[in-house]
Amino acid sequence: MPLVCVDAGHGGNDPGAVGPGGELEKDVNLAVARYVRVYVSRCGHQVVLTRDSDIELKLAQRVAAANQSGAHVFISVHSNLAVKSGDGSYVQDPGPRGVETFYHHSSPKGKALAERLADTMAAASGFPVRRVAPSGFYVLKYTLMPAVLVETGFLSNETDRSLLREPAFLDKLALGIAWGIADYLKT
Ligand SMILES: [Zn+2]
């Protein structure tokens, strides 16, 4: 039975991105990861989460958990924040919005999964796809299975942020992620 490892980014003392309303990326990521677990399980696949509470994990711990679990697919869930340079400092850039997915350049399967996930996340959420791109992110580089890092939307964008605050919307996004995983595992 295929095993899917879902990694909620950040946690504990590391909140990740912080939205203008005090929204914490780590909370969005965990909520989405938990909904993904529900949907992926319903598809008949096994799921393991790297964290199921508000704890801090090092990147190496996330990778070790994935590799030791023998997972067939690894998905790291994040939410985005855009910045631009203002008067000598950085300020949030409200412009960029939408979903992004990243894969490691050495993994054609990771790329295929990233492309599929961008489509299914967009279809389920109504968010635009902003980019699908290769990346050297640690969790993509050192995991042994096809791996994708998904960015659910931008906490720095008003449209995205207002939706990312809604549990029902995070549930929809998670359905999109699970749909993409299920499609990928069928091929
Ligand atoms: Zn993040």
Backbone and ligand atoms as CSV (ligand in chain L), in Angstrom:
chain,resi,resn,atom,element,x,y,z
A,1,MET,N,N,0.856,-1.200,0.000
A,1,MET,CA,C,0.000,0.000,0.000
A,1,MET,C,C,0.893,1.251,0.000
A,2,PRO,N,N,0.663,2.182,-0.919
A,2,PRO,CA,C,1.514,3.383,-0.957
A,2,PRO,C,C,1.454,4.163,0.356
A,3,LEU,N,N,2.610,4.695,0.718
A,3,LEU,CA,C,2.720,5.495,1.945
A,3,LEU,C,C,3.110,6.920,1.558
A,4,VAL,N,N,2.359,7.865,2.089
A,4,VAL,CA,C,2.591,9.281,1.793
A,4,VAL,C,C,3.061,9.975,3.059
A,5,CYS,N,N,4.180,10.690,2.976
A,5,CYS,CA,C,4.678,11.462,4.121
A,5,CYS,C,C,4.332,12.931,3.904
A,6,VAL,N,N,3.566,13.496,4.831
A,6,VAL,CA,C,3.158,14.900,4.733
A,6,VAL,C,C,3.847,15.689,5.843
A,7,ASP,N,N,4.540,16.735,5.437
A,7,ASP,CA,C,5.375,17.526,6.338
A,7,ASP,C,C,4.793,18.936,6.475
A,8,ALA,N,N,4.275,19.265,7.646
A,8,ALA,CA,C,3.794,20.630,7.899
A,8,ALA,C,C,5.003,21.493,8.244
A,9,GLY,N,N,5.294,22.460,7.398
A,9,GLY,CA,C,6.480,23.298,7.587
A,9,GLY,C,C,6.422,24.126,8.866
A,10,HIS,N,N,7.631,24.383,9.407
A,10,HIS,CA,C,7.800,25.227,10.609
A,10,HIS,C,C,7.141,24.575,11.836
A,11,GLY,N,N,6.873,25.375,12.891
A,11,GLY,CA,C,6.298,24.812,14.115
A,11,GLY,C,C,7.098,25.235,15.348
A,12,GLY,N,N,6.449,25.184,16.489
A,12,GLY,CA,C,7.095,25.565,17.749
A,12,GLY,C,C,7.554,27.014,17.708
A,13,ASN,N,N,8.827,27.229,18.036
A,13,ASN,CA,C,9.354,28.598,18.073
A,13,ASN,C,C,9.554,29.212,16.695
A,14,ASP,N,N,9.378,28.413,15.673
A,14,ASP,CA,C,9.539,28.898,14.300
A,14,ASP,C,C,8.162,29.026,13.660
A,15,PRO,N,N,7.600,30.246,13.637
A,15,PRO,CA,C,6.240,30.407,13.101
A,15,PRO,C,C,6.190,30.375,11.576
A,16,GLY,N,N,7.346,30.494,10.907
A,16,GLY,CA,C,7.324,30.688,9.459
A,16,GLY,C,C,6.846,32.100,9.167
A,17,ALA,N,N,6.140,32.263,8.068
A,17,ALA,CA,C,5.636,33.591,7.701
A,17,ALA,C,C,4.565,34.043,8.693
A,18,VAL,N,N,4.528,35.360,8.930
A,18,VAL,CA,C,3.493,35.930,9.809
A,18,VAL,C,C,2.715,36.958,8.995
A,19,GLY,N,N,1.417,36.728,8.857
A,19,GLY,CA,C,0.580,37.625,8.063
A,19,GLY,C,C,0.301,38.919,8.812
A,20,PRO,N,N,-0.217,39.917,8.105
A,20,PRO,CA,C,-0.483,41.221,8.709
A,20,PRO,C,C,-1.546,41.168,9.812
A,21,GLY,N,N,-2.353,40.111,9.817
A,21,GLY,CA,C,-3.352,39.959,10.875
A,21,GLY,C,C,-2.873,39.029,11.982
A,22,GLY,N,N,-1.571,38.724,11.977
A,22,GLY,CA,C,-1.035,37.821,12.989
A,22,GLY,C,C,-1.195,36.344,12.633
A,23,GLU,N,N,-1.610,36.071,11.399
A,23,GLU,CA,C,-1.735,34.681,10.959
A,23,GLU,C,C,-0.351,34.028,10.950
A,24,LEU,N,N,-0.274,32.813,11.467
A,24,LEU,CA,C,1.006,32.119,11.530
A,24,LEU,C,C,1.042,31.001,10.497
A,25,GLU,N,N,2.075,31.052,9.691
A,25,GLU,CA,C,2.210,30.028,8.654
A,25,GLU,C,C,2.199,28.625,9.248
A,26,LYS,N,N,2.872,28.433,10.397
A,26,LYS,CA,C,2.971,27.078,10.970
A,26,LYS,C,C,1.583,26.494,11.254
A,27,ASP,N,N,0.627,27.351,11.637
A,27,ASP,CA,C,-0.730,26.873,11.935
A,27,ASP,C,C,-1.483,26.499,10.655
A,28,VAL,N,N,-1.325,27.337,9.629
A,28,VAL,CA,C,-1.952,27.040,8.332
A,28,VAL,C,C,-1.428,25.713,7.813
A,29,ASN,N,N,-0.095,25.556,7.884
A,29,ASN,CA,C,0.532,24.341,7.342
A,29,ASN,C,C,0.025,23.087,8.058
A,30,LEU,N,N,-0.058,23.156,9.384
A,30,LEU,CA,C,-0.493,21.975,10.144
A,30,LEU,C,C,-1.957,21.636,9.859
A,31,ALA,N,N,-2.785,22.671,9.769
A,31,ALA,CA,C,-4.207,22.420,9.474
A,31,ALA,C,C,-4.347,21.744,8.113
A,32,VAL,N,N,-3.612,22.251,7.116
A,32,VAL,CA,C,-3.692,21.662,5.776
A,32,VAL,C,C,-3.175,20.221,5.802
A,33,ALA,N,N,-2.049,19.996,6.481
A,33,ALA,CA,C,-1.459,18.646,6.536
A,33,ALA,C,C,-2.445,17.648,7.147
A,34,ARG,N,N,-3.149,18.087,8.191
A,34,ARG,CA,C,-4.119,17.182,8.826
A,34,ARG,C,C,-5.290,16.863,7.896
A,35,TYR,N,N,-5.761,17.862,7.158
A,35,TYR,CA,C,-6.848,17.591,6.199
A,35,TYR,C,C,-6.354,16.684,5.079
A,36,VAL,N,N,-5.111,16.894,4.651
A,36,VAL,CA,C,-4.550,16.034,3.604
A,36,VAL,C,C,-4.537,14.588,4.087
A,37,ARG,N,N,-4.175,14.395,5.341
A,37,ARG,CA,C,-4.155,13.033,5.894
A,37,ARG,C,C,-5.531,12.369,5.773
A,38,VAL,N,N,-6.567,13.120,6.070
A,38,VAL,CA,C,-7.923,12.569,5.981
A,38,VAL,C,C,-8.228,12.124,4.554
A,39,TYR,N,N,-7.972,13.016,3.591
A,39,TYR,CA,C,-8.342,12.701,2.203
A,39,TYR,C,C,-7.479,11.608,1.601
A,40,VAL,N,N,-6.177,11.645,1.885
A,40,VAL,CA,C,-5.292,10.619,1.327
A,40,VAL,C,C,-5.655,9.251,1.912
A,41,SER,N,N,-6.010,9.220,3.185
A,41,SER,CA,C,-6.436,7.955,3.806
A,41,SER,C,C,-7.685,7.416,3.131
A,42,ARG,N,N,-8.609,8.329,2.807
A,42,ARG,CA,C,-9.850,7.901,2.153
A,42,ARG,C,C,-9.580,7.303,0.785
A,43,CYS,N,N,-8.466,7.696,0.157
A,43,CYS,CA,C,-8.096,7.123,-1.145
A,43,CYS,C,C,-7.476,5.747,-0.969
A,44,GLY,N,N,-7.320,5.301,0.272
A,44,GLY,CA,C,-6.781,3.969,0.500
A,44,GLY,C,C,-5.270,3.939,0.676
A,45,HIS,N,N,-4.649,5.120,0.801
A,45,HIS,CA,C,-3.202,5.169,1.001
A,45,HIS,C,C,-2.899,5.405,2.479
A,46,GLN,N,N,-1.715,4.964,2.879
A,46,GLN,CA,C,-1.273,5.234,4.251
A,46,GLN,C,C,-0.612,6.604,4.309
A,47,VAL,N,N,-0.720,7.248,5.463
A,47,VAL,CA,C,-0.160,8.592,5.629
A,47,VAL,C,C,0.622,8.671,6.926
A,48,VAL,N,N,1.775,9.318,6.875
A,48,VAL,CA,C,2.502,9.642,8.089
A,48,VAL,C,C,2.795,11.142,8.055
A,49,LEU,N,N,2.593,11.818,9.188
A,49,LEU,CA,C,2.917,13.243,9.293
A,49,LEU,C,C,4.258,13.379,10.025
A,50,THR,N,N,5.078,14.337,9.593
A,50,THR,CA,C,6.331,14.568,10.332
A,50,THR,C,C,6.051,15.238,11.675
A,51,ARG,N,N,4.982,16.036,11.733
A,51,ARG,CA,C,4.547,16.584,13.025
A,51,ARG,C,C,3.034,16.676,13.031
A,52,ASP,N,N,2.449,16.403,14.204
A,52,ASP,CA,C,0.997,16.461,14.345
A,52,ASP,C,C,0.635,17.379,15.502
A,53,SER,N,N,1.579,18.266,15.857
A,53,SER,CA,C,1.342,19.238,16.928
A,53,SER,C,C,2.279,20.410,16.678
A,54,ASP,N,N,2.215,21.402,17.553
A,54,ASP,CA,C,2.983,22.636,17.357
A,54,ASP,C,C,4.395,22.474,17.924
A,55,ILE,N,N,5.191,21.639,17.262
A,55,ILE,CA,C,6.571,21.439,17.716
A,55,ILE,C,C,7.537,21.858,16.609
A,56,GLU,N,N,8.764,22.168,17.049
A,56,GLU,CA,C,9.783,22.581,16.094
A,56,GLU,C,C,10.592,21.362,15.669
A,57,LEU,N,N,10.753,21.183,14.376
A,57,LEU,CA,C,11.580,20.097,13.848
A,57,LEU,C,C,12.666,20.688,12.971
A,58,LYS,N,N,13.868,20.153,13.089
A,58,LYS,CA,C,14.936,20.578,12.180
A,58,LYS,C,C,14.671,19.956,10.801
A,59,LEU,N,N,15.219,20.596,9.785
A,59,LEU,CA,C,15.012,20.074,8.430
A,59,LEU,C,C,15.543,18.653,8.312
A,60,ALA,N,N,16.689,18.390,8.963
A,60,ALA,CA,C,17.267,17.044,8.899
A,60,ALA,C,C,16.350,16.014,9.560
A,61,GLN,N,N,15.616,16.421,10.603
A,61,GLN,CA,C,14.668,15.506,11.256
A,61,GLN,C,C,13.502,15.188,10.326
A,62,ARG,N,N,13.059,16.176,9.581
A,62,ARG,CA,C,11.941,15.961,8.645
A,62,ARG,C,C,12.359,14.968,7.556
A,63,VAL,N,N,13.564,15.186,7.034
A,63,VAL,CA,C,14.081,14.302,5.984
A,63,VAL,C,C,14.282,12.888,6.527
A,64,ALA,N,N,14.850,12.786,7.731
A,64,ALA,CA,C,15.092,11.470,8.323
A,64,ALA,C,C,13.772,10.739,8.543
A,65,ALA,N,N,12.757,11.461,9.004
A,65,ALA,CA,C,11.447,10.839,9.230
A,65,ALA,C,C,10.889,10.297,7.923
A,66,ALA,N,N,11.012,11.089,6.869
A,66,ALA,CA,C,10.501,10.655,5.559
A,66,ALA,C,C,11.269,9.442,5.060
A,67,ASN,N,N,12.584,9.510,5.094
A,67,ASN,CA,C,13.403,8.419,4.554
A,67,ASN,C,C,13.237,7.143,5.367
A,68,GLN,N,N,13.171,7.272,6.688
A,68,GLN,CA,C,13.046,6.076,7.529
A,68,GLN,C,C,11.654,5.447,7.420
A,69,SER,N,N,10.661,6.253,7.076
A,69,SER,CA,C,9.296,5.707,6.970
A,69,SER,C,C,9.128,4.858,5.716
A,70,GLY,N,N,10.038,5.035,4.756
A,70,GLY,CA,C,9.900,4.315,3.489
A,70,GLY,C,C,8.776,4.868,2.626
A,71,ALA,N,N,8.436,6.138,2.838
A,71,ALA,CA,C,7.334,6.747,2.079
A,71,ALA,C,C,7.628,6.740,0.580
A,72,HIS,N,N,6.556,6.638,-0.208
A,72,HIS,CA,C,6.676,6.657,-1.663
A,72,HIS,C,C,6.603,8.077,-2.217
A,73,VAL,N,N,6.043,8.967,-1.421
A,73,VAL,CA,C,5.873,10.362,-1.841
A,73,VAL,C,C,6.066,11.243,-0.605
A,74,PHE,N,N,6.709,12.393,-0.800
A,74,PHE,CA,C,6.898,13.346,0.302
A,74,PHE,C,C,6.338,14.696,-0.133
A,75,ILE,N,N,5.480,15.261,0.721
A,75,ILE,CA,C,4.895,16.575,0.436
A,75,ILE,C,C,5.163,17.489,1.624
A,76,SER,N,N,5.866,18.587,1.397
A,76,SER,CA,C,6.072,19.570,2.460
A,76,SER,C,C,5.123,20.735,2.216
A,77,VAL,N,N,4.343,21.076,3.249
A,77,VAL,CA,C,3.299,22.097,3.105
A,77,VAL,C,C,3.769,23.421,3.714
A,78,HIS,N,N,3.717,24.463,2.910
A,78,HIS,CA,C,4.111,25.807,3.368
A,78,HIS,C,C,3.096,26.839,2.875
A,79,SER,N,N,3.195,28.037,3.468
A,79,SER,CA,C,2.413,29.167,2.984
A,79,SER,C,C,3.390,30.312,2.772
A,80,ASN,N,N,3.045,31.178,1.849
A,80,ASN,CA,C,4.006,32.127,1.311
A,80,ASN,C,C,3.888,33.514,1.913
A,81,LEU,N,N,4.960,34.285,1.729
A,81,LEU,CA,C,4.958,35.702,2.090
A,81,LEU,C,C,5.879,36.398,1.098
A,82,ALA,N,N,5.396,37.459,0.473
A,82,ALA,CA,C,6.240,38.193,-0.474
A,82,ALA,C,C,6.733,39.474,0.187
A,83,VAL,N,N,7.976,39.807,-0.072
A,83,VAL,CA,C,8.529,41.067,0.446
A,83,VAL,C,C,9.139,41.863,-0.704
A,84,LYS,N,N,9.221,43.149,-0.494
A,84,LYS,CA,C,9.924,44.011,-1.455
A,84,LYS,C,C,10.727,45.008,-0.633
A,85,SER,N,N,11.749,45.594,-1.248
A,85,SER,CA,C,12.554,46.544,-0.492
A,85,SER,C,C,11.869,47.901,-0.489
A,86,GLY,N,N,11.758,48.460,0.710
A,86,GLY,CA,C,11.182,49.796,0.856
A,86,GLY,C,C,12.308,50.785,1.073
A,87,ASP,N,N,12.180,51.689,2.017
A,87,ASP,CA,C,13.227,52.671,2.294
A,87,ASP,C,C,14.330,52.037,3.129
A,88,GLY,N,N,15.181,51.287,2.477
A,88,GLY,CA,C,16.307,50.675,3.183
A,88,GLY,C,C,15.932,49.465,4.003
A,89,SER,N,N,14.664,49.034,3.948
A,89,SER,CA,C,14.270,47.825,4.680
A,89,SER,C,C,13.300,47.051,3.797
A,90,TYR,N,N,12.894,45.915,4.298
A,90,TYR,CA,C,11.959,45.105,3.529
A,90,TYR,C,C,10.546,45.252,4.087
A,91,VAL,N,N,9.605,45.390,3.202
A,91,VAL,CA,C,8.203,45.453,3.610
A,91,VAL,C,C,7.444,44.376,2.835
A,92,GLN,N,N,6.288,43.977,3.354
A,92,GLN,CA,C,5.496,42.972,2.667
A,92,GLN,C,C,4.994,43.524,1.337
A,93,ASP,N,N,5.014,42.651,0.342
A,93,ASP,CA,C,4.536,43.011,-0.987
A,93,ASP,C,C,3.164,42.379,-1.181
A,94,PRO,N,N,2.103,43.187,-1.214
A,94,PRO,CA,C,0.748,42.625,-1.283
A,94,PRO,C,C,0.388,42.063,-2.655
A,95,GLY,N,N,1.251,42.234,-3.650
A,95,GLY,CA,C,0.909,41.866,-5.020
A,95,GLY,C,C,0.809,40.375,-5.298
A,96,PRO,N,N,1.900,39.617,-5.099
A,96,PRO,CA,C,1.884,38.215,-5.516
A,96,PRO,C,C,0.831,37.385,-4.792
A,97,ARG,N,N,0.193,36.486,-5.539
A,97,ARG,CA,C,-0.767,35.566,-4.941
A,97,ARG,C,C,-0.786,34.252,-5.710
A,98,GLY,N,N,-1.402,33.255,-5.097
A,98,GLY,CA,C,-1.582,31.982,-5.783
A,98,GLY,C,C,-0.692,30.879,-5.243
A,99,VAL,N,N,-0.869,29.697,-5.822
A,99,VAL,CA,C,-0.121,28.528,-5.347
A,99,VAL,C,C,1.191,28.383,-6.119
A,100,GLU,N,N,2.164,27.830,-5.430
A,100,GLU,CA,C,3.443,27.508,-6.056
A,100,GLU,C,C,3.831,26.092,-5.635
A,101,THR,N,N,4.479,25.373,-6.540
A,101,THR,CA,C,5.002,24.063,-6.169
A,101,THR,C,C,6.448,23.960,-6.639
A,102,PHE,N,N,7.264,23.281,-5.827
A,102,PHE,CA,C,8.693,23.166,-6.112
A,102,PHE,C,C,9.133,21.709,-6.070
A,103,TYR,N,N,10.094,21.384,-6.930
A,103,TYR,CA,C,10.655,20.034,-7.007
A,103,TYR,C,C,12.154,20.160,-7.158
A,104,HIS,N,N,12.891,19.063,-6.928
A,104,HIS,CA,C,14.333,19.098,-7.126
A,104,HIS,C,C,14.648,18.763,-8.577
A,105,HIS,N,N,15.610,19.492,-9.153
A,105,HIS,CA,C,15.886,19.345,-10.587
A,105,HIS,C,C,16.330,17.928,-10.962
A,106,SER,N,N,16.833,17.173,-9.981
A,106,SER,CA,C,17.335,15.828,-10.281
A,106,SER,C,C,16.213,14.791,-10.348
A,107,SER,N,N,14.970,15.218,-10.079
A,107,SER,CA,C,13.871,14.258,-9.974
A,107,SER,C,C,12.760,14.507,-10.999
A,108,PRO,N,N,12.777,13.791,-12.127
A,108,PRO,CA,C,11.676,13.942,-13.101
A,108,PRO,C,C,10.325,13.577,-12.494
A,109,LYS,N,N,10.321,12.577,-11.592
A,109,LYS,CA,C,9.049,12.205,-10.957
A,109,LYS,C,C,8.568,13.316,-10.032
A,110,GLY,N,N,9.506,13.953,-9.344
A,110,GLY,CA,C,9.144,15.086,-8.498
A,110,GLY,C,C,8.544,16.206,-9.326
A,111,LYS,N,N,9.119,16.421,-10.497
A,111,LYS,CA,C,8.602,17.474,-11.386
A,111,LYS,C,C,7.184,17.145,-11.846
A,112,ALA,N,N,6.965,15.893,-12.228
A,112,ALA,CA,C,5.630,15.489,-12.679
A,112,ALA,C,C,4.612,15.666,-11.555
A,113,LEU,N,N,5.009,15.296,-10.346
A,113,LEU,CA,C,4.113,15.442,-9.196
A,113,LEU,C,C,3.851,16.923,-8.893
A,114,ALA,N,N,4.883,17.745,-9.006
A,114,ALA,CA,C,4.721,19.188,-8.746
A,114,ALA,C,C,3.765,19.815,-9.750
A,115,GLU,N,N,3.875,19.397,-11.007
A,115,GLU,CA,C,2.988,19.936,-12.050
A,115,GLU,C,C,1.543,19.517,-11.798
A,116,ARG,N,N,1.381,18.255,-11.412
A,116,ARG,CA,C,0.029,17.748,-11.148
A,116,ARG,C,C,-0.588,18.471,-9.943
A,117,LEU,N,N,0.221,18.624,-8.887
A,117,LEU,CA,C,-0.278,19.262,-7.666
A,117,LEU,C,C,-0.669,20.722,-7.901
A,118,ALA,N,N,0.086,21.421,-8.719
A,118,ALA,CA,C,-0.269,22.819,-9.002
A,118,ALA,C,C,-1.651,22.869,-9.648
A,119,ASP,N,N,-1.892,21.955,-10.585
A,119,ASP,CA,C,-3.181,21.927,-11.279
A,119,ASP,C,C,-4.328,21.564,-10.336
A,120,THR,N,N,-4.126,20.535,-9.527
A,120,THR,CA,C,-5.236,20.082,-8.678
A,120,THR,C,C,-5.483,21.055,-7.523
A,121,MET,N,N,-4.411,21.667,-7.009
A,121,MET,CA,C,-4.609,22.670,-5.958
A,121,MET,C,C,-5.380,23.869,-6.503
A,122,ALA,N,N,-5.018,24.296,-7.714
A,122,ALA,CA,C,-5.703,25.442,-8.318
A,122,ALA,C,C,-7.169,25.102,-8.587
A,123,ALA,N,N,-7.399,23.890,-9.099
A,123,ALA,CA,C,-8.773,23.494,-9.426
A,123,ALA,C,C,-9.637,23.414,-8.167
A,124,ALA,N,N,-9.076,22.899,-7.088
A,124,ALA,CA,C,-9.858,22.719,-5.868
A,124,ALA,C,C,-10.076,24.035,-5.122
A,125,SER,N,N,-9.121,24.944,-5.212
A,125,SER,CA,C,-9.173,26.158,-4.390
A,125,SER,C,C,-9.645,27.384,-5.151
A,126,GLY,N,N,-9.501,27.374,-6.474
A,126,GLY,CA,C,-9.793,28.580,-7.250
A,126,GLY,C,C,-8.625,29.545,-7.274
A,127,PHE,N,N,-7.522,29.224,-6.583
A,127,PHE,CA,C,-6.335,30.079,-6.610
A,127,PHE,C,C,-5.629,29.904,-7.959
A,128,PRO,N,N,-4.985,30.972,-8.446
A,128,PRO,CA,C,-4.182,30.818,-9.657
A,128,PRO,C,C,-2.879,30.066,-9.350
A,129,VAL,N,N,-2.297,29.449,-10.387
A,129,VAL,CA,C,-0.953,28.869,-10.242
A,129,VAL,C,C,0.045,29.977,-10.538
A,130,ARG,N,N,0.881,30.280,-9.572
A,130,ARG,CA,C,1.876,31.342,-9.796
A,130,ARG,C,C,3.152,30.792,-10.399
A,131,ARG,N,N,3.581,29.633,-9.883
A,131,ARG,CA,C,4.778,29.045,-10.493
A,131,ARG,C,C,4.977,27.605,-10.079
A,132,VAL,N,N,5.571,26.842,-10.985
A,132,VAL,CA,C,6.052,25.489,-10.720
A,132,VAL,C,C,7.531,25.541,-11.078
A,133,ALA,N,N,8.404,25.268,-10.114
A,133,ALA,CA,C,9.821,25.552,-10.375
A,133,ALA,C,C,10.745,24.588,-9.659
A,134,PRO,N,N,11.955,24.392,-10.216
A,134,PRO,CA,C,12.961,23.604,-9.505
A,134,PRO,C,C,13.516,24.410,-8.334
A,135,SER,N,N,13.936,23.710,-7.302
A,135,SER,CA,C,14.471,24.383,-6.115
A,135,SER,C,C,15.444,23.470,-5.395
A,136,GLY,N,N,16.402,24.079,-4.727
A,136,GLY,CA,C,17.369,23.314,-3.942
A,136,GLY,C,C,16.974,23.186,-2.482
A,137,PHE,N,N,15.687,23.409,-2.157
A,137,PHE,CA,C,15.237,23.282,-0.759
A,137,PHE,C,C,15.762,21.979,-0.151
A,138,TYR,N,N,16.231,22.088,1.088
A,138,TYR,CA,C,16.834,20.946,1.791
A,138,TYR,C,C,15.927,19.715,1.757
A,139,VAL,N,N,14.646,19.900,2.048
A,139,VAL,CA,C,13.737,18.744,2.134
A,139,VAL,C,C,13.488,18.101,0.769
A,140,LEU,N,N,13.774,18.829,-0.303
A,140,LEU,CA,C,13.639,18.250,-1.638
A,140,LEU,C,C,14.931,17.558,-2.052
A,141,LYS,N,N,16.046,18.136,-1.610
A,141,LYS,CA,C,17.365,17.625,-2.022
A,141,LYS,C,C,17.703,16.298,-1.359
A,142,TYR,N,N,17.314,16.137,-0.095
A,142,TYR,CA,C,17.797,14.980,0.673
A,142,TYR,C,C,16.767,13.878,0.893
A,143,THR,N,N,15.530,14.102,0.466
A,143,THR,CA,C,14.559,13.005,0.565
A,143,THR,C,C,14.807,12.034,-0.588
A,144,LEU,N,N,14.539,10.753,-0.336
A,144,LEU,CA,C,14.894,9.708,-1.297
A,144,LEU,C,C,13.766,9.399,-2.276
A,145,MET,N,N,12.562,9.902,-2.005
A,145,MET,CA,C,11.400,9.602,-2.842
A,145,MET,C,C,10.987,10.873,-3.599
A,146,PRO,N,N,10.105,10.746,-4.619
A,146,PRO,CA,C,9.609,11.961,-5.279
A,146,PRO,C,C,9.053,12.922,-4.222
A,147,ALA,N,N,9.513,14.167,-4.275
A,147,ALA,CA,C,9.202,15.125,-3.210
A,147,ALA,C,C,8.791,16.458,-3.816
A,148,VAL,N,N,7.786,17.072,-3.205
A,148,VAL,CA,C,7.317,18.384,-3.656
A,148,VAL,C,C,7.071,19.270,-2.448
A,149,LEU,N,N,7.487,20.525,-2.559
A,149,LEU,CA,C,7.128,21.525,-1.548
A,149,LEU,C,C,6.025,22.377,-2.143
A,150,VAL,N,N,4.883,22.423,-1.466
A,150,VAL,CA,C,3.758,23.227,-1.963
A,150,VAL,C,C,3.612,24.489,-1.116
A,151,GLU,N,N,3.361,25.585,-1.787
A,151,GLU,CA,C,3.041,26.854,-1.132
A,151,GLU,C,C,1.561,27.097,-1.386
A,152,THR,N,N,0.783,27.147,-0.296
A,152,THR,CA,C,-0.675,27.166,-0.450
A,152,THR,C,C,-1.226,28.507,-0.918
A,153,GLY,N,N,-0.470,29.584,-0.704
A,153,GLY,CA,C,-0.955,30.921,-1.045
A,153,GLY,C,C,-0.137,31.928,-0.268
A,154,PHE,N,N,-0.414,33.213,-0.487
A,154,PHE,CA,C,0.408,34.276,0.126
A,154,PHE,C,C,-0.325,34.953,1.294
A,155,LEU,N,N,0.279,34.847,2.484
A,155,LEU,CA,C,-0.286,35.558,3.645
A,155,LEU,C,C,-0.123,37.072,3.485
A,156,SER,N,N,0.719,37.486,2.552
A,156,SER,CA,C,0.943,38.923,2.311
A,156,SER,C,C,-0.039,39.500,1.292
A,157,ASN,N,N,-0.893,38.648,0.729
A,157,ASN,CA,C,-1.892,39.119,-0.235
A,157,ASN,C,C,-3.276,39.060,0.405
A,158,GLU,N,N,-4.036,40.131,0.261
A,158,GLU,CA,C,-5.305,40.237,0.986
A,158,GLU,C,C,-6.305,39.143,0.570
A,159,THR,N,N,-6.391,38.878,-0.723
A,159,THR,CA,C,-7.331,37.855,-1.198
A,159,THR,C,C,-6.948,36.483,-0.667
A,160,ASP,N,N,-5.671,36.131,-0.823
A,160,ASP,CA,C,-5.208,34.827,-0.348
A,160,ASP,C,C,-5.361,34.729,1.171
A,161,ARG,N,N,-4.938,35.779,1.858
A,161,ARG,CA,C,-4.915,35.745,3.323
A,161,ARG,C,C,-6.317,35.555,3.911
A,162,SER,N,N,-7.290,36.267,3.343
A,162,SER,CA,C,-8.640,36.172,3.901
A,162,SER,C,C,-9.172,34.745,3.761
A,163,LEU,N,N,-8.755,34.056,2.700
A,163,LEU,CA,C,-9.200,32.672,2.509
A,163,LEU,C,C,-8.384,31.696,3.351
A,164,LEU,N,N,-7.084,31.970,3.478
A,164,LEU,CA,C,-6.226,31.066,4.263
A,164,LEU,C,C,-6.582,31.097,5.753
A,165,ARG,N,N,-7.378,32.077,6.156
A,165,ARG,CA,C,-7.858,32.139,7.553
A,165,ARG,C,C,-9.036,31.197,7.800
A,166,GLU,N,N,-9.644,30.701,6.714
A,166,GLU,CA,C,-10.872,29.903,6.829
A,166,GLU,C,C,-10.578,28.407,6.829
A,167,PRO,N,N,-10.910,27.696,7.899
A,167,PRO,CA,C,-10.690,26.248,7.917
A,167,PRO,C,C,-11.336,25.533,6.725
A,168,ALA,N,N,-12.525,25.975,6.324
A,168,ALA,CA,C,-13.211,25.306,5.203
A,168,ALA,C,C,-12.416,25.466,3.912
A,169,PHE,N,N,-11.719,26.592,3.789
A,169,PHE,CA,C,-10.901,26.798,2.595
A,169,PHE,C,C,-9.641,25.926,2.643
A,170,LEU,N,N,-9.049,25.808,3.814
A,170,LEU,CA,C,-7.857,24.957,3.958
A,170,LEU,C,C,-8.219,23.504,3.651
A,171,ASP,N,N,-9.422,23.122,4.012
A,171,ASP,CA,C,-9.921,21.789,3.701
A,171,ASP,C,C,-9.981,21.583,2.178
A,172,LYS,N,N,-10.449,22.603,1.466
A,172,LYS,CA,C,-10.515,22.521,0.001
A,172,LYS,C,C,-9.125,22.401,-0.612
A,173,LEU,N,N,-8.216,23.222,-0.117
A,173,LEU,CA,C,-6.834,23.162,-0.613
A,173,LEU,C,C,-6.256,21.765,-0.402
A,174,ALA,N,N,-6.529,21.207,0.787
A,174,ALA,CA,C,-6.017,19.880,1.124
A,174,ALA,C,C,-6.602,18.825,0.198
A,175,LEU,N,N,-7.878,18.994,-0.145
A,175,LEU,CA,C,-8.511,18.065,-1.087
A,175,LEU,C,C,-7.753,18.109,-2.418
A,176,GLY,N,N,-7.380,19.319,-2.837
A,176,GLY,CA,C,-6.610,19.467,-4.075
A,176,GLY,C,C,-5.262,18.761,-3.989
A,177,ILE,N,N,-4.611,18.866,-2.853
A,177,ILE,CA,C,-3.310,18.208,-2.673
A,177,ILE,C,C,-3.485,16.690,-2.714
A,178,ALA,N,N,-4.486,16.188,-2.006
A,178,ALA,CA,C,-4.718,14.744,-1.955
A,178,ALA,C,C,-5.081,14.201,-3.342
A,179,TRP,N,N,-5.846,14.971,-4.075
A,179,TRP,CA,C,-6.258,14.619,-5.439
A,179,TRP,C,C,-5.013,14.477,-6.321
A,180,GLY,N,N,-4.102,15.427,-6.225
A,180,GLY,CA,C,-2.874,15.362,-7.017
A,180,GLY,C,C,-2.026,14.157,-6.646
A,181,ILE,N,N,-1.939,13.875,-5.366
A,181,ILE,CA,C,-1.161,12.712,-4.904
A,181,ILE,C,C,-1.787,11.424,-5.429
A,182,ALA,N,N,-3.111,11.329,-5.312
A,182,ALA,CA,C,-3.808,10.115,-5.739
A,182,ALA,C,C,-3.625,9.902,-7.242
A,183,ASP,N,N,-3.721,10.970,-8.013
A,183,ASP,CA,C,-3.496,10.877,-9.462
A,183,ASP,C,C,-2.107,10.365,-9.756
A,184,TYR,N,N,-1.147,10.934,-9.042
A,184,TYR,CA,C,0.249,10.561,-9.274
A,184,TYR,C,C,0.483,9.088,-8.940
A,185,LEU,N,N,-0.089,8.632,-7.850
A,185,LEU,CA,C,0.144,7.249,-7.413
A,185,LEU,C,C,-0.524,6.240,-8.344
A,186,LYS,N,N,-1.520,6.691,-9.097
A,186,LYS,CA,C,-2.210,5.809,-10.049
A,186,LYS,C,C,-1.356,5.537,-11.277
A,187,THR,N,N,-0.454,6.474,-11.606
A,187,THR,CA,C,0.296,6.353,-12.867
A,187,THR,C,C,1.523,5.465,-12.709
L,1,ZN,ZN,ZN,7.474,28.096,5.045
